[in-house]
Amino acid sequence: MNIAQVDIAYLYEAFLEQAELLLEQWRCQPAESSQTDPSRLVDAMGDLCKVLRGVEAGLTENTEPSETADTEAEALGNYGLQLLTDLSELAAQLALPECARELENLCLPLGAWVARQGGEIQQLVPIVNALAWHANRTTSPQEMLELYNLANQVFESVGPSVIDSDPGNPMHPWRLLVINRAIVATRTLEPSAMEPALAAVVEHLPDDAARFFEEGMEQMDKIGYPERVREVMSRYHSLINGTRTLH
């Protein structure tokens, strides 16, 4: 399993491969099909990638201060996330589940790209979906560390309006990001990755923390994590249990 590189040229090539499959399937549809023609969205994403490559390479004509460049990258990147989401949904409607998944998975490197440009991420749902998909199919601690680094970049760049919206929703993308980031961090087997990710669960999801660490300790026994990993999880588990006992 390969995680797409945080590079617009690489992302563009991966996108074109899936777009070709999508357009071919669309052309095979009956003439009376009510499915939306994906051509416009494919063209828009192709044009956007060309612009993003210019932003990435510093080749745009805009010579305003970096804050303006960050805002431009933010707007363009979030537009790209929406286009990929729309195309993924169309692929699913056209009975192309693998194509739909690959298109949505491109949202993870694109989201990390927005973060690296100093922008805020507003389209979080497809990124979280892609992160969860990769996490469920990655076994190598080294690949998990790569995935964690991407999750961390996204985590640090989520817009406040996204974080504050619908806080009671158990499927809120921010909540899922905090949890999945902590799970990925644990699977890296690196305490240095676990510390900030587990601390974020305590800080941002106080109502979920106790259950999270209880389940974490169950996994320590079930999977047989190294002692250094068990020590970190156990410490946070004790911290939360002690807090609950005192109160």
PyMOL commands that set and color helices and strands:
alter all, ss='L'
color gray80, all
select helices_A, chain A and resi 8-27+39-57+66-93+97-105+107-116+125-137+141-155+160-164+173-187+191-204+206-224+227-246
alter helices_A, ss='H'
color red, helices_A
deselect
rebuild
show_as cartoon
